[in-house]
Amino acid sequence: MSENVSCTIDGRIGRITLTRPKALHALTLDMCEAMSEALLAWRDDEAVSAVMIEHQPDTRGFCAGGDVALLRNSAIEDGGQRGREFFHAEYRLNHLLFTYPKPNVAFMDGVTMGGGVGISQPCKFRVATENTKFAMPEGAIGLFPDVGAGWYLPRLPGQIGKFLALTGARLDGAECLWAGLATHLLSAEAVADAKARLVDGESIFTVLDKHAGHAPEARIAGNAEKIDRLFAPDTLEGIIAALEGDDSEWAAKELKAVTTKCPATAKVALRQFAENARCETFADNMAMEYRIAARMIMRPDFAEGVRAVLVDKDNAPNWNPATPEGVTEDMVDAVFAPMPAGEEWTPFPAA
């Protein structure tokens, strides 16, 4: 088990509570393993009728991501071995939640980024609040949108998924509901009562529908036409050209967001969208993402991105290649290539 996550049975609810507040509940390897162990135990336990994923009350954020420090150190110190172990365990957890036979609900009350997306989006019920800050910001550190993003983002309306992947834009709760990233929007004040009612045995449908209030207008909806038009091209160069050709202040802002991110990450994300169309199952997608993750953490861009954002915090990474044109098809092909024999990702055995 892990001191950073609590897995208990409360009433008939399997309750997973993230308890690592100083790191905004970012996931570690032992947290992923502890959650999977509990979920596997509850899968066939008749005493558990549903699963709830939450963060420790009165702390900031739902889950801010994964253990980036471990990944960077692994790339530098052990050829990425511990990093691959982390991704294998994390992706198994993501897949277990996606295929779970019992209802599961995630309360995304606060920062929900990276790894937090990975443990919320697989759930049948995804609850946002006015505190929700949803994003896939991996392009800023030279990684890529993972934890199932290659499956979820292409399925969002229009070009919203591509927009999120390339800009790292942050969505609030109302925007998550509009985009389909959340199934319900509750006020933060209503969350505690909703959880208590679930523990008391009320159905998830009843509780969430009862507490869901009128959603405010989603800001992103007003930009949907521009997003669909300017992010329609299949190539990074095409999207940049479309943004450059639009004289609106919004386009200028998003152009800066796209062009300051790691060019290799952006091209990998676009290939990820295309390759997902060939994935018949979520497991296929996770196997693909594991291949990408194993390669991306070993690229110099990852160590440089973490340095710029989290170590020196100068936010001035030196990407290599520095331009989209410098990222060749051969480079991207190598990232997506099959793993050596015996090293591919595999899910937990089915129940």
C-alpha positions, 0 to 999 in steps of 0.5 A: 500500500501507499501512504499517499493514497487511502483505499477503504470500503465505506458503506458499499462504496470502494473509496480511493482518496489521494493523500499527497497534498504537497504535490497536488496529489501527483501520482507515484508508482506506489500510488498507482500500484495501491489503487490497482490492488484495491480495484482488483480486490473490489472487482469481485467483492459483492460488498462493493457496488461502486467506486469513488475517486477523490482527493483529501478534503480541504486540500488543493487540486484533484491530481496534478499529474504524475511523478515527473521527477522520477521520470527525469531521474530515470532517464538520466540515471538508469536508461529509463527503466524506472520510468517505464515501470511507472508508465506500465503501472499507471497505464494498467490502472487507467485501463482497469478503470476504463474496463471496470465492471462496476460504476465508478465516479471521479470528483475532479474538484480542482487541478486535474492534469496529466495523471489526474486526467488518466484516473478521471476520464476512464470513469463512467461518471466524471464530476467537475466543479467551479474549481476544476482546472483541466489540462494536458500540458505535457507539451511544455515539458517535452512529453506528450498527452498520454494516460489515454489522451490518444483515445479521449481527445480525438473523440471530443467535439470538432477539433477541441481535442487537437486544440487541447493537445497542442496548446495545453489550454486549461478548461474550467468545470463548465467547459469540461461539461460542454466538451464532454470531459465531465458528465456532471457539474456540481458546486464545490459546496455540494460535493461533500453531501453528494459523497455522503449520499453515495455512501448511504446507498443512493444511486450515483445517477440520482445523487449527481442529477439531484445536485447538478445545477444550471451550468454557466455558459462555457467560454470555449463554446464561443471559440469553437468555430475558430478552433474547428477552422484553425486547428483543422489541418492535419499537420503542425505546419498547417495549423501554425499557418492557419493561426498566422493567417488569422488576424484576431487577438485570439489566434495570436494568443493560441499561435504563441501557445502552440509555437512555444511547446515542444515541436516533437511533442506536437508532431507526436500528438498529431500522429497519435490522433491518426494512429488511434483511428486504427486502435480497436480497443482502449488496450490497443491505445495504451500499448501505443502510448506506452511505446511513445512514453518509453521513447519520449522520456529518453529524448533530450527535450524531456529533460530540458522541458522539466528543467525549464518548467520545474527545476530552473523555472525560467520557462525558456526551454531549448527544444531540439529540433527547435522548429516543426520543420526539424522534426522528421517523419523518421524521428516520429516513426522511431517513437511509435516503433514496436518495443523489443520482444517481451517489453510491450505493455500488457493490461491486467488479466480480465476477471 
